[in-house]
Amino acid sequence: PRPPQQEKSAAQIGEEYRAALFAQCAQGKHSPKTTYGPCGIVTAIICFPIGLICL
């Protein structure tokens, strides 16, 4: 019989997720796609020329 597993805290679950995500990225299994939402586009227009940095 296996011993009962302890429940993981939210921080432990998050850390495991982050580590798994970084491992996939290191193996080249990631999607290098960036999208800009409407808020980012409006912010870029309003804050021009600082808006170029926001993009």
BELGI-V884808 format. One record per residue. RES is the residue in one small letter. PHI is phi in radians with two decimals (* if undefined). OMEGA is omega as a letter, one per 30 degrees, with the letter a starting at -180 (* if undefined). Layout:
res=(RES/RES)
phi=(PHI/PHI)
omega=(OMEGA/OMEGA)
This chain:
res=(p/r/p/p/q/q/e/k/s/a/a/q/i/g/e/e/y/r/a/a/l/f/a/q/c/a/q/g/k/h/s/p/k/t/t/y/g/p/c/g/i/v/t/a/i/i/c/f/p/i/g/l/i/c/l)
phi=(*/-1.46/-1.22/-1.13/-1.45/-1.41/-1.25/-1.58/-1.35/-1.07/-1.15/-1.17/-1.10/-1.10/-1.14/-1.14/-1.12/-1.08/-1.11/-1.16/-1.14/-1.13/-1.13/-1.12/-1.11/-1.12/-1.50/1.46/-1.72/-2.22/-1.91/-1.35/-2.15/-2.08/-2.16/-2.03/-1.40/-1.06/-1.12/-1.15/-1.19/-1.11/-1.06/-1.11/-1.20/-1.19/-1.66/-1.00/-1.52/-1.10/-1.05/-1.10/-1.21/-1.14/-1.30)
omega=(l/l/l/a/l/l/a/l/l/l/l/l/l/l/l/l/a/a/l/l/l/l/l/l/a/l/l/a/l/a/a/a/l/l/l/a/a/l/l/l/l/l/l/a/a/a/a/g/l/l/l/l/a/l/*)
